[in-house]
């Protein structure tokens, strides 16, 4: 079954799941023409999306890129552009 998550752009090219703000629930991070984040409510539903302008129409990865213990977001677009958004949601 396919369902659309409210708050995500229609042209999502990649997505990842991770606990972006340390509450123990999975959040959805999606790359499209913007970077979209839907925070999990802990019951299988998600809060309305937060959109960020970022070079994000390609690959997406989550990781602790600055070593502070919080997930950050990296996006890549063709041919060779990479953006890293450091997590400041805490």
Buried (B, 14 or more C-beta within 10 A) or exposed (E): EEEEBEBBBEEBBBBBEBBBBEEEBBBBBBBBBBBBBBBBEEEEEBEEBBBEEBBBBBBBBBEEBEEEEBBBBBBBBEEEEEBEBEBEEE
